[in-house]
Amino acid sequence: MKNFNFKSPTNPKEAVKLATGRATFLAGGMTLIPAMKLRLAAYSDLIDIKKIKNLSGIKISSKSLKIGSITKHIEVANSKEVGKSIPSLALLAEGIGDPQVRNRGTIGGSIANNDPAADYPAACLALNAIIHTNKRKIPADKFFKGMFETDLKKGELIEAVEFEVPEKAAYAKYPNPASRYAIVGVYVAKLKKEIRVAVTGVESCVFRCKKLEEALTSNFSPSAVDNISISGKGFNSDIHASAEYRAHIVKVMTRKAISIC
Ligand SMILES: Cc1cc2nc3c(=O)[nH]c(=O)nc-3n(C[C@H](O)[C@H](O)[C@H](O)COP(=O)(O)OP(=O)(O)OC[C@H]3O[C@@H](n4cnc5c(N)ncnc54)[C@H](O)[C@@H]3O)c2cc1C
């Protein structure tokens, strides 16, 4: 764990140049450092990206909200721009972990890590986000590939996440009371052209629930969920909740999200 080089570049080009071989980016360290301490991961070099100024900050336009990758959860939670344009995103950030995690963890680190129970991946899918990297722009639909797996290539740096500003949106989470990670989290968004429903905490990777999207497209109200059957087949089953229980909670959280939209 302790045997690594620490580098602290001040611009993205330098950071990417350093990220070769067994080197990796370090943002808030909230996931990376525990993984290294537990010897689940080992790296030769940590490239700390927190001093790169143009990776932070929040920019709002009429159609989108762009958040720099090293922006911390607490900054998103407290941002007036986020609160005004996508209040459900500010509330999501406010509900991540505890004050320590929110004061260190970053949006880029969260989505690069793609924990199956993380909150931001659901926001990215529901709000039709574009992930801006040093190389390309990746639609959220193509970004989240599997458990802790994304479309990022080795040494590819997330620079910002751009969310579509919805007409209405809400995130409802049934949290693990200890960590606050989602046992089930449902993000519902009514966008200009479509309705999206993203579910986290339930399978090995965040996903869009087409059944719920279709039902809400014909009737955007909590009752639209009543006749939908969610089987729970393939859902996570662990000490926190069985697959069947998660299936039930997906419907409960969807109703809740629509009712607070
Ligand atoms: C006790 C605890 C409770 C938590 N509760 C929740 C919760 O309720 N909900 C939730 O969603 N999350 C939760 N988390 C996770 C938290 O949100 C972390 O902030 C997040 O998973 C990782 O972000 P980070 O900035 O700390 O990234 P790091 O730990 O520094 O990095 C994580 C991974 O992302 C890579 N990476 C980081 N930044 C970039 C970038 N810009 N480009 C490319 N790759 C990058 C790193 O190389 C590493 O592989 C919790 C964590 C802890 C420790």
The ligand as a Tripos MOL2 file, in Angstrom:
@<TRIPOS>MOLECULE
LIG
   53    58     1     0     0
SMALL
NO_CHARGES

@<TRIPOS>ATOM
      1 C1        -18.0280    5.4610    4.0000 C.3       1 LIG1
      2 C2        -18.3680    5.7420    2.5610 C.ar      1 LIG1
      3 C3        -19.6910    5.9600    2.2140 C.ar      1 LIG1
      4 C4        -20.0360    6.2170    0.8870 C.ar      1 LIG1
      5 N1        -21.3600    6.3930    0.5720 N.ar      1 LIG1
      6 C5        -21.7120    6.6200   -0.7110 C.ar      1 LIG1
      7 C6        -23.0770    6.8470   -1.0650 C.ar      1 LIG1
      8 O1        -23.9930    6.9000   -0.2490 O.2       1 LIG1
      9 N2        -23.3470    7.0360   -2.3880 N.ar      1 LIG1
     10 C7        -22.3750    7.0590   -3.3550 C.ar      1 LIG1
     11 O2        -22.6910    7.2410   -4.5280 O.2       1 LIG1
     12 N3        -21.0790    6.8850   -3.0280 N.ar      1 LIG1
     13 C8        -20.7240    6.6800   -1.7420 C.ar      1 LIG1
     14 N4        -19.3890    6.5310   -1.4180 N.ar      1 LIG1
     15 C9        -18.3670    6.6550   -2.4820 C.3       1 LIG1
     16 C10       -17.9480    8.1150   -2.6320 C.3       1 LIG1
     17 O3        -18.9910    8.8170   -3.2900 O.3       1 LIG1
     18 C11       -16.6380    8.3140   -3.4150 C.3       1 LIG1
     19 O4        -16.4410    9.6600   -3.4700 O.3       1 LIG1
     20 C12       -16.5410    7.8170   -4.8300 C.3       1 LIG1
     21 O5        -16.8510    6.4790   -4.9980 O.3       1 LIG1
     22 C13       -15.1190    7.9470   -5.3750 C.3       1 LIG1
     23 O6        -14.8160    9.2680   -5.5860 O.3       1 LIG1
     24 P1        -13.3790    9.8320   -5.2490 P.3       1 LIG1
     25 O7        -13.3360   11.2150   -5.7700 O.co2     1 LIG1
     26 O8        -13.0830    9.6350   -3.8180 O.co2     1 LIG1
     27 O9        -12.4310    8.9280   -6.1920 O.3       1 LIG1
     28 P2        -11.1100    8.1070   -5.8790 P.3       1 LIG1
     29 O10       -11.3270    7.1760   -4.7470 O.co2     1 LIG1
     30 O11        -9.9440    9.0240   -5.7880 O.co2     1 LIG1
     31 O12       -11.0000    7.2930   -7.2530 O.3       1 LIG1
     32 C14       -11.9080    6.2510   -7.5520 C.3       1 LIG1
     33 C15       -11.5390    5.6690   -8.9280 C.3       1 LIG1
     34 O13       -11.8340    6.5980   -9.9610 O.3       1 LIG1
     35 C16       -10.6700    6.9340  -10.7270 C.3       1 LIG1
     36 N5        -10.8030    8.3600  -11.0410 N.ar      1 LIG1
     37 C17       -11.0160    9.3580  -10.1400 C.ar      1 LIG1
     38 N6        -11.1770   10.5320  -10.7850 N.ar      1 LIG1
     39 C18       -11.0750   10.2570  -12.1220 C.ar      1 LIG1
     40 C19       -11.1560   11.0580  -13.2990 C.ar      1 LIG1
     41 N7        -11.3990   12.3770  -13.2500 N.pl3     1 LIG1
     42 N8        -10.9940   10.4580  -14.5040 N.ar      1 LIG1
     43 C20       -10.7610    9.1190  -14.5860 C.ar      1 LIG1
     44 N9        -10.6720    8.3100  -13.5050 N.ar      1 LIG1
     45 C21       -10.8290    8.8760  -12.2920 C.ar      1 LIG1
     46 C22        -9.4970    6.5870   -9.8210 C.3       1 LIG1
     47 O14        -8.3400    6.2940  -10.5680 O.3       1 LIG1
     48 C23       -10.0380    5.3650   -9.0920 C.3       1 LIG1
     49 O15        -9.9240    4.2270   -9.9070 O.3       1 LIG1
     50 C24       -19.0270    6.2820   -0.1140 C.ar      1 LIG1
     51 C25       -17.6830    6.0860    0.2450 C.ar      1 LIG1
     52 C26       -17.3490    5.8240    1.5670 C.ar      1 LIG1
     53 C27       -15.9030    5.6310    1.9170 C.3       1 LIG1
@<TRIPOS>BOND
     1     1     2 1
     2     2     3 ar
     3     2    52 ar
     4     3     4 ar
     5     4     5 ar
     6     4    50 ar
     7     5     6 ar
     8     6     7 ar
     9     6    13 1
    10     7     8 2
    11     7     9 ar
    12     9    10 ar
    13    10    11 2
    14    10    12 ar
    15    12    13 ar
    16    13    14 ar
    17    14    15 1
    18    14    50 ar
    19    15    16 1
    20    16    17 1
    21    16    18 1
    22    18    19 1
    23    18    20 1
    24    20    21 1
    25    20    22 1
    26    22    23 1
    27    23    24 1
    28    24    25 2
    29    24    26 1
    30    24    27 1
    31    27    28 1
    32    28    29 2
    33    28    30 1
    34    28    31 1
    35    31    32 1
    36    32    33 1
    37    33    34 1
    38    33    48 1
    39    34    35 1
    40    35    36 1
    41    35    46 1
    42    36    37 ar
    43    36    45 ar
    44    37    38 ar
    45    38    39 ar
    46    39    40 ar
    47    39    45 ar
    48    40    41 1
    49    40    42 ar
    50    42    43 ar
    51    43    44 ar
    52    44    45 ar
    53    46    47 1
    54    46    48 1
    55    48    49 1
    56    50    51 ar
    57    51    52 ar
    58    52    53 1
@<TRIPOS>SUBSTRUCTURE
     1 LIG1         1 GROUP 0 **** ****
